[in-house]
Amino acid sequence: MKTSTPGHNMDNVVDFFTGRPLSEAHNSRIIRLSPELDGLEMLYSNEASPDSLFSLKILCWALRANGEVVGMVPWLNSIMPATEIQDPLNGKWEGYFDPGIDEIFYEAPIHKIVELETAAEYYDYTCDNDNDVIQEIPDTIGTHAVLSDNGFHSITLTEVVSWRLHHDGNLCGMLADPAKIKCTPILPGDDCLYPAQSRSEFRYFFQHQIANKIKSEDPEALAAISALVEDV
């Protein structure tokens, strides 16, 4: 009589970097995006100003494999679910905010949930590789990538054109390579685009308000850059 060998239990396999079971990481991966086009924001607080709330525009809403829908924001050197920002120094998620009606809420809007679930069912891709691109959306909040190869003695601010979602759930901010631009305006999917995270000089993502302050050498923005450099 043959005895079958049980398969590997992914709950017992832990990701070396995150410390989470691989099954949890697989179920929480992003499978579909919906751009935020109505100006909804994330609210966060930090230890430096414990009595204040700050806002950041939401880039998009993301559907995870487990059915959860979360707002996504460019945050320091990555893009991440707003609900997972739990850094007391740089920021801690406090909720979502609709500035049009001055309302704080804590769950994704129902119309975004319906849109994402419907789209995910319709665009049910079969991919051979984790790196296959399954969706690309334009950046609608003016995100810039900060590049520096000399310890922030000088920096370059480059506009993020789009965001690519890969089959494994990774999101990449796409920049334009000036040497490969053949036509304008540059749209998502253009051959001149490459991931910001692929460059060794890449440091942070900033939304356009901060990026423009840096360009104009605003003292507060430059002080914030200095503080980030000290943390590196």
Beta strands, then each sheet from edge to edge (+ up, - down):
strand 1: 30-35
strand 2: 41-46
strand 3: 49-57
strand 4: 60-64
strand 5: 69-75
strand 6: 78-81
strand 7: 86-87
strand 8: 91-98
strand 9: 103-105
strand 10: 133-138
strand 11: 144-147
strand 12: 156-159
strand 13: 162-166
strand 14: 171-176
strand 15: 193-195
strand 16: 202-206
sheet 1: 1+ 4- 5+ 6-
sheet 2: 3+ 2- 8+ 7-
sheet 3: 3+ 2- 8+ 9-
sheet 4: 10+ 13- 14+ 15-
sheet 5: 12+ 11- 16+
end
